[in-house]
Amino acid sequence: MVDYGWVQVALLLQMVFWMYLYKWDVKLHGVFQVLFYAAYAVAAGYIILAQPVVGHFTPWLLLQYSVYIMLSVTLLTPRYGFKDALCLGFLVVYLNSFYWELFYHVHEFQIWLPASLWPHWWYLRIPQWLRAVPAWWLGRNFVFRDLRLVSAGLVVSYFLTWLRLGLVWPGTYLHPLHRVICLGVLLKVVAEAEVK
């Protein structure tokens, strides 16, 4: 098993990589697109067969995120082209890991009061808050005309979080649904955005 800290560093570095690759004037299509899908098919097969655990990412989570990334890239490719969709797909999935959990973090803050008022508590949550960086980056590179859908997604997210925490609903089934609804909201908003 890989240490949680190293996983967070790797995730942060890959986020920065996708931001820079988006700005590079490089064409990735044809063979690269086929290689991307082939690599994801191999990765999914490996996850299913070998059941690896990477930090806190169980095989089930790894498989979900693999599918989310492949789905995001596929849906954004007609609008932005493969290279930009590849970058945006990874960034949107990374941002979604913050977006769908936002009310879990609010709940966590509330249950840890008064300890959550101290800097040490916030320091330990830096990896979670860094997942919001793609929102800043997207805001600098795209024009979003209507963000009401993002707000509506937060309302749905709040309701699903309440179901999970308030009614002790089985999270195994609710979490993937919660993630995919929020991912769908973010993908729609990014697909309709205008490049600055």
C-alpha positions in Angstrom: 0.0 0.0 0.0 1.2 3.5 -0.9 1.4 6.1 1.9 -1.5 8.6 1.9 0.9 11.6 1.8 2.6 10.5 -1.3 -0.7 9.8 -3.0 -1.8 13.4 -2.3 1.5 14.8 -3.6 1.1 12.7 -6.8 -2.5 14.0 -7.2 -1.4 17.6 -6.8 1.4 17.2 -9.3 -0.9 15.5 -11.9 -3.3 18.4 -11.4 -0.6 20.9 -12.2 0.6 18.8 -15.2 -2.9 18.9 -16.8 -3.1 22.7 -16.3 0.2 23.2 -18.1 -0.5 20.6 -20.8 -3.8 22.5 -21.6 -1.8 25.7 -22.3 0.9 23.9 -24.5 0.4 24.1 -28.2 0.7 20.3 -28.7 -1.6 18.2 -30.9 -2.7 14.9 -29.3 -5.1 12.9 -31.5 -5.3 9.8 -33.6 -2.8 7.3 -32.0 -2.8 9.1 -28.7 -6.5 8.9 -28.4 -6.5 5.2 -29.2 -3.6 4.7 -26.7 -5.6 6.5 -24.0 -8.6 4.3 -24.3 -6.5 1.1 -24.6 -4.5 2.2 -21.5 -7.8 2.7 -19.6 -9.1 -0.7 -20.6 -5.9 -2.3 -19.4 -6.0 -0.3 -16.2 -9.6 -1.3 -15.5 -8.7 -4.9 -16.1 -5.7 -4.6 -13.8 -7.9 -3.0 -11.1 -10.5 -5.7 -11.4 -8.0 -8.6 -11.4 -5.3 -7.4 -9.0 -7.4 -5.4 -6.6 -4.7 -2.8 -5.8 -5.0 -0.4 -2.9 -3.3 3.0 -3.4 -3.3 5.2 -0.3 -7.0 5.3 0.8 -8.1 4.4 -2.7 -9.7 0.9 -2.7 -10.1 -1.0 -5.9 -13.7 0.0 -6.0 -12.7 3.7 -5.8 -9.9 3.3 -8.4 -12.3 1.7 -10.8 -14.9 4.4 -10.3 -12.4 7.2 -10.9 -11.0 5.4 -14.0 -14.5 5.3 -15.4 -15.2 8.9 -14.5 -12.0 10.1 -16.2 -12.7 8.1 -19.4 -16.3 9.3 -19.4 -15.3 12.9 -18.9 -12.7 12.9 -21.7 -15.2 11.2 -24.0 -17.9 13.7 -23.4 -15.7 16.7 -23.6 -13.8 15.6 -26.8 -16.4 16.8 -29.3 -16.5 20.3 -27.8 -12.8 20.8 -27.1 -10.8 18.2 -29.1 -8.9 15.3 -27.6 -5.9 17.1 -26.0 -8.0 19.8 -24.3 -10.7 17.3 -23.3 -8.0 15.0 -21.8 -6.7 17.9 -19.6 -10.2 19.1 -18.7 -11.5 15.6 -18.0 -8.8 15.0 -15.4 -9.3 18.5 -13.9 -13.1 18.2 -13.7 -12.9 14.8 -12.0 -10.3 16.2 -9.6 -12.5 19.2 -8.8 -15.5 16.9 -8.5 -13.8 15.1 -5.6 -14.1 18.4 -3.7 -17.5 19.4 -5.1 -19.4 16.3 -4.2 -17.8 16.1 -0.7 -18.3 19.8 0.2 -21.0 19.1 2.7 -19.1 16.2 4.2 -16.4 18.7 5.0 -18.9 21.1 6.5 -20.2 18.2 8.6 -16.6 17.3 9.6 -16.0 20.9 10.7 -19.1 20.8 12.9 -18.4 17.5 14.6 -14.9 18.5 15.4 -15.8 21.8 17.1 -14.1 23.4 18.9 -10.9 21.7 17.7 -11.8 22.7 14.1 -11.3 26.3 15.0 -7.6 25.9 15.5 -5.0 26.1 12.6 -3.8 22.6 13.2 -7.2 21.2 12.2 -7.1 23.3 8.9 -3.5 22.3 8.2 -4.5 18.6 8.2 -7.2 19.3 5.6 -4.9 21.1 3.1 -5.1 18.1 0.6 -8.9 18.3 0.6 -9.0 22.1 0.0 -6.4 21.8 -2.8 -8.9 19.8 -4.8 -10.8 23.1 -5.3 -7.8 24.6 -7.3 -9.2 23.5 -10.6 -12.2 25.8 -10.0 -9.9 28.8 -9.8 -8.1 27.6 -12.9 -11.3 27.1 -14.8 -12.5 30.6 -13.8 -9.3 32.1 -15.2 -9.5 30.3 -18.5 -13.2 30.0 -19.2 -16.3 32.3 -19.1 -19.3 30.7 -17.4 -22.5 32.4 -18.4 -24.9 30.6 -16.0 -23.8 28.9 -12.8 -27.3 28.1 -11.5 -26.8 24.5 -12.4 -23.7 24.4 -10.1 -25.9 25.8 -7.3 -28.6 23.3 -8.0 -26.0 20.5 -7.9 -25.0 21.7 -4.5 -28.6 21.5 -3.3 -28.8 17.9 -4.6 -25.4 17.2 -3.0 -26.6 18.6 0.4 -29.7 16.3 0.2 -27.6 13.3 -0.6 -25.1 14.1 2.1 -28.0 14.5 4.5 -29.4 11.1 3.5 -26.0 9.5 4.1 -25.3 11.1 7.4 -28.8 11.7 8.8 -30.5 8.5 7.8 -27.4 6.2 7.8 -28.2 5.2 4.2 -25.8 2.6 2.8 -22.9 4.7 1.5 -21.6 1.9 -0.8 -24.4 2.6 -3.1 -25.1 6.2 -2.5 -21.5 7.5 -2.9 -21.2 6.5 -6.6 -24.6 8.0 -7.4 -23.6 11.2 -5.5 -20.3 11.4 -7.4 -21.8 10.8 -10.8 -24.6 13.4 -10.4 -22.1 16.0 -9.3 -19.7 15.1 -12.1 -22.5 15.4 -14.6 -23.2 18.9 -13.4 -19.6 20.0 -13.7 -19.2 18.4 -17.1 -22.3 20.1 -18.4 -21.1 23.5 -17.1 -17.6 23.1 -18.5 -18.9 21.8 -21.9 -21.0 24.9 -22.2 -18.3 27.4 -21.1 -16.6 29.8 -23.5 -12.8 29.8 -23.7 -11.3 33.1 -22.8 
